[in-house]
Amino acid sequence: AERALLREELAHEIGPNTPFTGSLLRKVRESLGVELEEIARFTKINQVQLQAIEDESFGELPAVVYLRGFIQEIAKFLKLDPTQVARTYLRRHTQWRSETNRADRA
């Protein structure tokens, strides 16, 4: 019952302009009753990387070229639009990277 409620809430939350965050990906995964281990088995993406994506531990994530592929695979597994998910998630990653670079120069 709790999962059904979460799925209903997500149906209202996710649209064509929804920015995908790590926590939103986690909510979608949990609403489907899927564990990270299952996604790791299916996608061959290390569970530590999957956790870092959901936690938005950007410093622990691989280069953008790999990260884009990971995000798209996760999106496909969760039956989401891989292009939209990758674009919006990577936008947050890029923003973090530019802020980090700015802080490093200061």
The first five atom37 places (N, CA, C, CB, O) and aatype in JSON, in Angstrom:
{
  "aatype": [0, 6, 1, 0, 10, 10, 1, 6, 6, 10, 0, 8, 6, 9, 7, 14, 2, 16, 14, 13, 16, 7, 15, 10, 10, 1, 11, 19, 1, 6, 15, 10, 7, 19, 6, 10, 6, 6, 9, 0, 1, 13, 16, 11, 9, 2, 5, 19, 5, 10, 5, 0, 9, 6, 3, 6, 15, 13, 7, 6, 10, 14, 0, 19, 19, 18, 10, 1, 7, 13, 9, 5, 6, 9, 0, 11, 13, 10, 11, 10, 3, 14, 16, 5, 19, 0, 1, 16, 18, 10, 1, 1, 8, 16, 5, 17, 1, 15, 6, 16, 2, 1, 0, 3, 1, 0],
  "atom_mask": [
    [1, 1, 1, 1, 1],
    [1, 1, 1, 1, 1],
    [1, 1, 1, 1, 1],
    [1, 1, 1, 1, 1],
    [1, 1, 1, 1, 1],
    [1, 1, 1, 1, 1],
    [1, 1, 1, 1, 1],
    [1, 1, 1, 1, 1],
    [1, 1, 1, 1, 1],
    [1, 1, 1, 1, 1],
    [1, 1, 1, 1, 1],
    [1, 1, 1, 1, 1],
    [1, 1, 1, 1, 1],
    [1, 1, 1, 1, 1],
    [1, 1, 1, 0, 1],
    [1, 1, 1, 1, 1],
    [1, 1, 1, 1, 1],
    [1, 1, 1, 1, 1],
    [1, 1, 1, 1, 1],
    [1, 1, 1, 1, 1],
    [1, 1, 1, 1, 1],
    [1, 1, 1, 0, 1],
    [1, 1, 1, 1, 1],
    [1, 1, 1, 1, 1],
    [1, 1, 1, 1, 1],
    [1, 1, 1, 1, 1],
    [1, 1, 1, 1, 1],
    [1, 1, 1, 1, 1],
    [1, 1, 1, 1, 1],
    [1, 1, 1, 1, 1],
    [1, 1, 1, 1, 1],
    [1, 1, 1, 1, 1],
    [1, 1, 1, 0, 1],
    [1, 1, 1, 1, 1],
    [1, 1, 1, 1, 1],
    [1, 1, 1, 1, 1],
    [1, 1, 1, 1, 1],
    [1, 1, 1, 1, 1],
    [1, 1, 1, 1, 1],
    [1, 1, 1, 1, 1],
    [1, 1, 1, 1, 1],
    [1, 1, 1, 1, 1],
    [1, 1, 1, 1, 1],
    [1, 1, 1, 1, 1],
    [1, 1, 1, 1, 1],
    [1, 1, 1, 1, 1],
    [1, 1, 1, 1, 1],
    [1, 1, 1, 1, 1],
    [1, 1, 1, 1, 1],
    [1, 1, 1, 1, 1],
    [1, 1, 1, 1, 1],
    [1, 1, 1, 1, 1],
    [1, 1, 1, 1, 1],
    [1, 1, 1, 1, 1],
    [1, 1, 1, 1, 1],
    [1, 1, 1, 1, 1],
    [1, 1, 1, 1, 1],
    [1, 1, 1, 1, 1],
    [1, 1, 1, 0, 1],
    [1, 1, 1, 1, 1],
    [1, 1, 1, 1, 1],
    [1, 1, 1, 1, 1],
    [1, 1, 1, 1, 1],
    [1, 1, 1, 1, 1],
    [1, 1, 1, 1, 1],
    [1, 1, 1, 1, 1],
    [1, 1, 1, 1, 1],
    [1, 1, 1, 1, 1],
    [1, 1, 1, 0, 1],
    [1, 1, 1, 1, 1],
    [1, 1, 1, 1, 1],
    [1, 1, 1, 1, 1],
    [1, 1, 1, 1, 1],
    [1, 1, 1, 1, 1],
    [1, 1, 1, 1, 1],
    [1, 1, 1, 1, 1],
    [1, 1, 1, 1, 1],
    [1, 1, 1, 1, 1],
    [1, 1, 1, 1, 1],
    [1, 1, 1, 1, 1],
    [1, 1, 1, 1, 1],
    [1, 1, 1, 1, 1],
    [1, 1, 1, 1, 1],
    [1, 1, 1, 1, 1],
    [1, 1, 1, 1, 1],
    [1, 1, 1, 1, 1],
    [1, 1, 1, 1, 1],
    [1, 1, 1, 1, 1],
    [1, 1, 1, 1, 1],
    [1, 1, 1, 1, 1],
    [1, 1, 1, 1, 1],
    [1, 1, 1, 1, 1],
    [1, 1, 1, 1, 1],
    [1, 1, 1, 1, 1],
    [1, 1, 1, 1, 1],
    [1, 1, 1, 1, 1],
    [1, 1, 1, 1, 1],
    [1, 1, 1, 1, 1],
    [1, 1, 1, 1, 1],
    [1, 1, 1, 1, 1],
    [1, 1, 1, 1, 1],
    [1, 1, 1, 1, 1],
    [1, 1, 1, 1, 1],
    [1, 1, 1, 1, 1],
    [1, 1, 1, 1, 1],
    [1, 1, 1, 1, 1]
  ],
  "atom_positions": [
    [[0.84, -1.2, 0.0], [0.0, 0.0, 0.0], [0.88, 1.25, 0.0], [-0.95, 0.0, 1.22], [0.58, 2.24, -0.68]],
    [[1.95, 1.19, 0.78], [2.86, 2.34, 0.85], [3.51, 2.59, -0.51], [3.94, 2.12, 1.92], [3.65, 3.74, -0.92]],
    [[3.91, 1.51, -1.2], [4.52, 1.66, -2.52], [3.55, 2.24, -3.53], [5.04, 0.32, -3.02], [3.92, 3.06, -4.37]],
    [[2.3, 1.81, -3.46], [1.28, 2.31, -4.39], [1.08, 3.81, -4.19], [-0.06, 1.57, -4.19], [0.94, 4.56, -5.15]],
    [[1.07, 4.23, -2.94], [0.94, 5.65, -2.62], [2.13, 6.43, -3.16], [0.81, 5.86, -1.1], [1.96, 7.52, -3.71]],
    [[3.32, 5.88, -3.01], [4.53, 6.52, -3.5], [4.51, 6.62, -5.03], [5.78, 5.74, -3.04], [4.88, 7.65, -5.59]],
    [[4.06, 5.54, -5.7], [3.97, 5.58, -7.17], [3.0, 6.64, -7.63], [3.53, 4.21, -7.72], [3.25, 7.35, -8.61]],
    [[1.87, 6.77, -6.92], [0.87, 7.79, -7.27], [1.45, 9.19, -7.1], [-0.39, 7.62, -6.4], [1.25, 10.07, -7.94]],
    [[2.18, 9.39, -6.01], [2.82, 10.68, -5.74], [3.84, 10.99, -6.84], [3.5, 10.67, -4.35], [3.92, 12.13, -7.3]],
    [[4.61, 9.99, -7.24], [5.62, 10.19, -8.28], [4.98, 10.49, -9.64], [6.51, 8.95, -8.4], [5.53, 11.27, -10.42]],
    [[3.84, 9.89, -9.91], [3.15, 10.14, -11.18], [2.82, 11.62, -11.32], [1.87, 9.3, -11.28], [2.85, 12.16, -12.43]],
    [[2.52, 12.28, -10.2], [2.22, 13.71, -10.24], [3.5, 14.54, -10.28], [1.38, 14.11, -9.02], [3.52, 15.64, -10.82]],
    [[4.57, 13.99, -9.7], [5.83, 14.71, -9.57], [6.67, 14.69, -10.85], [6.63, 14.13, -8.43], [7.41, 15.63, -11.13]],
    [[6.55, 13.61, -11.63], [7.4, 13.43, -12.81], [6.66, 13.84, -14.07], [7.86, 11.97, -12.92], [5.58, 13.34, -14.37]],
    [[7.27, 14.77, -14.78], [6.72, 15.24, -16.04], [7.84, 15.51, -17.02], [0.0, 0.0, 0.0], [9.0, 15.2, -16.74]],
    [[7.52, 16.09, -18.18], [8.54, 16.31, -19.22], [9.63, 17.3, -18.81], [7.88, 16.8, -20.48], [10.71, 17.31, -19.4]],
    [[9.38, 18.12, -17.81], [10.38, 19.11, -17.39], [10.95, 18.82, -16.0], [9.78, 20.5, -17.4], [11.6, 19.68, -15.4]],
    [[10.7, 17.63, -15.51], [11.16, 17.27, -14.16], [12.68, 17.16, -14.13], [10.53, 15.95, -13.7], [13.27, 16.43, -14.93]],
    [[13.33, 17.88, -13.21], [14.77, 17.69, -13.03], [15.01, 16.46, -12.15], [15.44, 18.97, -12.4], [14.49, 16.38, -11.04]],
    [[15.79, 15.52, -12.65], [16.04, 14.3, -11.9], [17.25, 14.46, -10.99], [16.25, 13.11, -12.85], [18.34, 14.82, -11.42]],
    [[17.01, 14.19, -9.72], [18.05, 14.24, -8.7], [18.31, 12.82, -8.23], [17.64, 15.17, -7.5], [17.57, 11.89, -8.58]],
    [[19.35, 12.65, -7.46], [19.63, 11.34, -6.9], [18.5, 10.87, -6.01], [0.0, 0.0, 0.0], [18.12, 9.7, -6.03]],
    [[17.95, 11.79, -5.23], [16.87, 11.39, -4.31], [15.59, 11.03, -5.08], [16.56, 12.53, -3.3], [14.85, 10.16, -4.65]],
    [[15.34, 11.69, -6.2], [14.16, 11.34, -7.0], [14.36, 9.95, -7.63], [13.9, 12.41, -8.11], [13.43, 9.15, -7.69]],
    [[15.57, 9.67, -8.1], [15.85, 8.33, -8.64], [15.65, 7.28, -7.56], [17.29, 8.26, -9.22], [15.12, 6.2, -7.83]],
    [[16.07, 7.58, -6.34], [15.9, 6.66, -5.22], [14.41, 6.43, -4.97], [16.59, 7.2, -3.93], [13.98, 5.29, -4.77]],
    [[13.61, 7.51, -4.97], [12.17, 7.39, -4.73], [11.52, 6.51, -5.8], [11.5, 8.77, -4.72], [10.67, 5.68, -5.48]],
    [[11.91, 6.7, -7.05], [11.34, 5.89, -8.13], [11.72, 4.42, -7.91], [11.85, 6.39, -9.53], [10.87, 3.54, -8.0]],
    [[12.98, 4.18, -7.61], [13.45, 2.8, -7.37], [12.68, 2.17, -6.22], [14.97, 2.78, -7.07], [12.21, 1.03, -6.33]],
    [[12.55, 2.9, -5.12], [11.85, 2.36, -3.95], [10.37, 2.13, -4.24], [12.01, 3.29, -2.76], [9.78, 1.18, -3.74]],
    [[9.78, 3.0, -5.05], [8.36, 2.83, -5.38], [8.12, 1.56, -6.19], [7.84, 4.05, -6.16], [7.03, 1.0, -6.18]],
    [[9.16, 1.12, -6.89], [9.06, -0.12, -7.67], [9.47, -1.34, -6.84], [9.94, -0.03, -8.92], [9.37, -2.47, -7.31]],
    [[9.93, -1.09, -5.62], [10.34, -2.19, -4.76], [11.63, -2.85, -5.21], [0.0, 0.0, 0.0], [11.82, -4.05, -5.03]],
    [[12.51, -2.06, -5.8], [13.77, -2.58, -6.34], [14.93, -2.17, -5.43], [14.01, -2.06, -7.79], [15.0, -1.03, -4.97]],
    [[15.83, -3.11, -5.18], [17.03, -2.84, -4.39], [18.17, -2.46, -5.33], [17.42, -4.08, -3.52], [18.17, -2.83, -6.5]],
    [[19.14, -1.71, -4.79], [20.31, -1.33, -5.6], [21.02, -2.57, -6.15], [21.29, -0.49, -4.76], [21.52, -2.56, -7.27]],
    [[21.06, -3.62, -5.35], [21.73, -4.85, -5.76], [21.15, -5.4, -7.07], [21.61, -5.91, -4.66], [21.88, -5.89, -7.93]],
    [[19.82, -5.3, -7.21], [19.15, -5.78, -8.42], [19.55, -4.95, -9.63], [17.63, -5.75, -8.24], [19.81, -5.49, -10.71]],
    [[19.6, -3.63, -9.46], [20.02, -2.75, -10.57], [21.47, -3.04, -10.92], [19.85, -1.24, -10.18], [21.83, -3.09, -12.1]],
    [[22.31, -3.24, -9.91], [23.73, -3.54, -10.15], [23.87, -4.83, -10.97], [24.49, -3.66, -8.81], [24.66, -4.89, -11.91]],
    [[23.11, -5.85, -10.59], [23.17, -7.13, -11.32], [22.74, -6.96, -12.77], [22.28, -8.17, -10.63], [23.37, -7.49, -13.68]],
    [[21.67, -6.22, -12.97], [21.09, -6.06, -14.31], [21.95, -5.17, -15.2], [19.68, -5.49, -14.21], [22.16, -5.47, -16.38]],
    [[22.45, -4.05, -14.64], [23.18, -3.06, -15.46], [24.68, -3.27, -15.46], [22.88, -1.67, -14.95], [25.38, -2.69, -16.29]],
    [[25.2, -4.09, -14.54], [26.63, -4.3, -14.36], [27.34, -3.04, -13.84], [27.27, -4.75, -15.68], [28.55, -2.89, -14.0]],
    [[26.57, -2.14, -13.23], [27.14, -0.94, -12.61], [27.38, -1.27, -11.14], [26.19, 0.33, -12.77], [26.5, -1.8, -10.46]],
    [[28.57, -0.98, -10.67], [28.95, -1.25, -9.29], [27.94, -0.63, -8.33], [30.38, -0.72, -9.01], [27.51, 0.51, -8.52]],
    [[27.58, -1.38, -7.31], [26.59, -0.91, -6.32], [27.08, 0.36, -5.61], [26.31, -2.02, -5.27], [26.27, 1.22, -5.26]],
    [[28.37, 0.49, -5.4], [28.94, 1.69, -4.76], [28.68, 2.91, -5.65], [30.48, 1.52, -4.51], [28.35, 3.99, -5.15]],
    [[28.83, 2.74, -6.96], [28.56, 3.84, -7.9], [27.07, 4.2, -7.9], [29.02, 3.45, -9.34], [26.71, 5.38, -7.93]],
    [[26.22, 3.19, -7.86], [24.78, 3.44, -7.83], [24.4, 4.22, -6.58], [23.99, 2.1, -7.88], [23.59, 5.15, -6.63]],
    [[25.0, 3.84, -5.45], [24.73, 4.55, -4.19], [25.21, 6.0, -4.3], [25.43, 3.83, -3.0], [24.52, 6.91, -3.86]],
    [[26.39, 6.21, -4.87], [26.94, 7.56, -5.03], [26.05, 8.41, -5.93], [28.38, 7.49, -5.6], [25.91, 9.61, -5.7]],
    [[25.46, 7.8, -6.95], [24.55, 8.53, -7.85], [23.32, 8.97, -7.06], [24.14, 7.64, -9.07], [22.91, 10.13, -7.15]],
    [[22.73, 8.07, -6.31], [21.54, 8.43, -5.52], [21.87, 9.45, -4.44], [20.94, 7.18, -4.88], [21.06, 10.33, -4.15]],
    [[23.06, 9.33, -3.84], [23.45, 10.26, -2.77], [23.99, 11.58, -3.31], [24.5, 9.61, -1.89], [24.24, 12.52, -2.56]],
    [[24.16, 11.64, -4.63], [24.77, 12.8, -5.29], [26.14, 13.09, -4.67], [23.86, 14.04, -5.18], [26.49, 14.25, -4.42]],
    [[26.89, 12.04, -4.42], [28.28, 12.17, -3.97], [29.13, 12.36, -5.22], [28.75, 10.9, -3.12], [29.88, 11.47, -5.63]],
    [[29.0, 13.54, -5.82], [29.59, 13.8, -7.13], [31.1, 13.56, -7.17], [29.3, 15.21, -7.53], [31.62, 13.14, -8.2]],
    [[31.79, 13.83, -6.06], [33.23, 13.63, -6.03], [33.64, 12.17, -6.16], [0.0, 0.0, 0.0], [34.79, 11.88, -6.5]],
    [[32.72, 11.26, -5.9], [33.02, 9.83, -5.97], [32.61, 9.21, -7.31], [32.31, 9.1, -4.83], [32.8, 8.01, -7.52]],
    [[32.05, 10.02, -8.19], [31.53, 9.5, -9.46], [32.6, 9.54, -10.55], [30.29, 10.29, -9.89], [33.53, 10.34, -10.48]],
    [[32.45, 8.68, -11.56], [33.44, 8.63, -12.65], [33.3, 9.84, -13.58], [33.28, 7.33, -13.45], [32.44, 10.69, -13.39]],
    [[34.15, 9.88, -14.59], [34.11, 10.94, -15.6], [32.71, 11.01, -16.22], [35.18, 10.69, -16.7], [31.98, 10.02, -16.26]],
    [[32.37, 12.2, -16.69], [31.02, 12.46, -17.23], [30.63, 11.47, -18.32], [30.95, 13.87, -17.77], [29.47, 11.04, -18.37]],
    [[31.55, 11.11, -19.18], [31.22, 10.19, -20.27], [30.71, 8.85, -19.72], [32.46, 9.97, -21.17], [29.78, 8.26, -20.28]],
    [[31.3, 8.37, -18.64], [30.83, 7.13, -18.01], [29.56, 7.36, -17.22], [31.92, 6.54, -17.1], [28.63, 6.56, -17.25]],
    [[29.53, 8.48, -16.5], [28.37, 8.8, -15.68], [27.11, 8.9, -16.53], [28.6, 10.12, -14.93], [26.05, 8.41, -16.13]],
    [[27.21, 9.52, -17.7], [26.05, 9.63, -18.6], [25.52, 8.24, -18.93], [26.43, 10.38, -19.9], [24.31, 8.01, -18.88]],
    [[26.39, 7.32, -19.27], [25.97, 5.95, -19.59], [25.32, 5.27, -18.4], [0.0, 0.0, 0.0], [24.31, 4.58, -18.54]],
    [[25.91, 5.47, -17.21], [25.33, 4.89, -16.0], [23.91, 5.4, -15.77], [26.21, 5.19, -14.78], [22.99, 4.63, -15.52]],
    [[23.77, 6.72, -15.86], [22.46, 7.35, -15.61], [21.43, 6.83, -16.62], [22.57, 8.9, -15.7], [20.29, 6.54, -16.25]],
    [[21.83, 6.74, -17.87], [20.9, 6.26, -18.89], [20.49, 4.81, -18.63], [21.52, 6.38, -20.29], [19.32, 4.45, -18.82]],
    [[21.42, 3.98, -18.21], [21.09, 2.58, -17.9], [20.13, 2.48, -16.71], [22.39, 1.78, -17.6], [19.19, 1.69, -16.72]],
    [[20.38, 3.29, -15.7], [19.49, 3.31, -14.53], [18.09, 3.76, -14.95], [20.05, 4.26, -13.43], [17.09, 3.16, -14.56]],
    [[18.03, 4.82, -15.77], [16.74, 5.33, -16.24], [15.98, 4.26, -17.02], [16.95, 6.58, -17.11], [14.78, 4.08, -16.81]],
    [[16.67, 3.56, -17.9], [16.01, 2.49, -18.68], [15.46, 1.42, -17.74], [17.0, 1.86, -19.7], [14.33, 0.95, -17.9]],
    [[16.27, 1.03, -16.76], [15.85, 0.01, -15.81], [14.59, 0.46, -15.07], [16.98, -0.31, -14.81], [13.69, -0.34, -14.82]],
    [[14.54, 1.75, -14.71], [13.41, 2.29, -13.95], [12.26, 2.73, -14.85], [13.87, 3.46, -13.1], [11.27, 3.3, -14.38]],
    [[12.39, 2.47, -16.15], [11.35, 2.83, -17.14], [11.1, 4.34, -17.19], [10.03, 2.1, -16.81], [9.96, 4.81, -17.27]],
    [[12.21, 5.09, -17.15], [12.16, 6.55, -17.27], [12.81, 6.94, -18.6], [12.89, 7.25, -16.06], [13.47, 6.12, -19.23]],
    [[12.62, 8.19, -19.02], [13.23, 8.68, -20.26], [14.73, 8.88, -20.02], [12.56, 10.01, -20.73], [15.12, 9.8, -19.3]],
    [[15.59, 8.03, -20.62], [17.03, 8.11, -20.36], [17.64, 9.47, -20.74], [17.74, 7.02, -21.11], [18.55, 9.95, -20.07]],
    [[17.15, 10.06, -21.81], [17.68, 11.35, -22.25], [17.39, 12.44, -21.24], [17.1, 11.73, -23.62], [18.28, 13.2, -20.86]],
    [[16.14, 12.51, -20.8], [15.74, 13.53, -19.83], [16.46, 13.34, -18.5], [14.22, 13.49, -19.61], [16.94, 14.3, -17.9]],
    [[16.53, 12.1, -18.03], [17.17, 11.82, -16.75], [18.65, 12.21, -16.82], [17.01, 10.33, -16.37], [19.15, 12.88, -15.92]],
    [[19.34, 11.77, -17.87], [20.78, 12.07, -18.0], [21.0, 13.58, -18.11], [21.38, 11.35, -19.23], [21.88, 14.13, -17.45]],
    [[20.21, 14.23, -18.94], [20.39, 15.68, -19.14], [20.22, 16.45, -17.83], [19.38, 16.2, -20.19], [21.05, 17.3, -17.51]],
    [[19.17, 16.16, -17.1], [18.89, 16.95, -15.89], [19.83, 16.57, -14.75], [17.45, 16.76, -15.45], [20.24, 17.44, -13.98]],
    [[20.17, 15.29, -14.62], [21.09, 14.87, -13.56], [22.48, 15.45, -13.83], [21.15, 13.31, -13.45], [23.13, 15.98, -12.93]],
    [[22.93, 15.35, -15.08], [24.27, 15.85, -15.42], [24.35, 17.37, -15.3], [24.65, 15.42, -16.84], [25.43, 17.91, -15.07]],
    [[23.23, 18.05, -15.46], [23.22, 19.51, -15.26], [23.59, 19.82, -13.81], [21.82, 20.11, -15.61], [24.36, 20.75, -13.54]],
    [[23.05, 19.05, -12.89], [23.38, 19.24, -11.45], [24.85, 18.91, -11.2], [22.47, 18.33, -10.56], [25.53, 19.6, -10.44]],
    [[25.33, 17.85, -11.85], [26.73, 17.45, -11.71], [27.66, 18.56, -12.23], [27.0, 16.12, -12.47], [28.65, 18.89, -11.58]],
    [[27.34, 19.12, -13.38], [28.14, 20.19, -13.97], [28.15, 21.42, -13.07], [27.6, 20.57, -15.37], [29.19, 22.05, -12.87]],
    [[26.99, 21.74, -12.52], [26.89, 22.88, -11.59], [27.78, 22.65, -10.37], [25.4, 23.1, -11.15], [28.49, 23.55, -9.94]],
    [[27.74, 21.44, -9.82], [28.59, 21.11, -8.67], [30.06, 21.25, -9.04], [28.29, 19.67, -8.17], [30.86, 21.79, -8.27]],
    [[30.42, 20.74, -10.23], [31.81, 20.78, -10.66], [32.31, 22.21, -10.81], [31.98, 20.03, -11.98], [33.43, 22.53, -10.41]],
    [[31.47, 23.07, -11.39], [31.9, 24.47, -11.58], [32.01, 25.18, -10.23], [30.91, 25.22, -12.5], [32.9, 26.01, -10.04]],
    [[31.13, 24.87, -9.3], [31.2, 25.47, -7.96], [32.46, 24.98, -7.23], [29.93, 25.13, -7.13], [33.12, 25.75, -6.54]],
    [[32.77, 23.71, -7.39], [33.95, 23.12, -6.77], [35.22, 23.76, -7.34], [33.98, 21.59, -6.97], [36.15, 24.1, -6.6]],
    [[35.25, 23.91, -8.67], [36.42, 24.54, -9.32], [36.58, 25.99, -8.86], [36.28, 24.49, -10.86], [37.69, 26.45, -8.63]],
    [[35.47, 26.7, -8.74], [35.51, 28.09, -8.27], [36.06, 28.16, -6.85], [34.1, 28.72, -8.34], [36.87, 29.04, -6.53]],
    [[35.62, 27.24, -6.0], [36.09, 27.21, -4.61], [37.57, 26.87, -4.54], [35.27, 26.19, -3.79], [38.3, 27.4, -3.7]],
    [[38.01, 25.98, -5.43], [39.43, 25.6, -5.47], [40.31, 26.77, -5.88], [39.65, 24.42, -6.43], [41.44, 26.9, -5.4]],
    [[39.81, 27.62, -6.76], [40.59, 28.77, -7.23], [40.61, 29.89, -6.21], [40.02, 29.3, -8.54], [41.53, 30.71, -6.21]],
    [[39.61, 29.95, -5.34], [39.51, 31.05, -4.37], [40.54, 30.95, -3.26], [38.13, 31.07, -3.76], [40.58, 31.8, -2.37]]
  ]
}
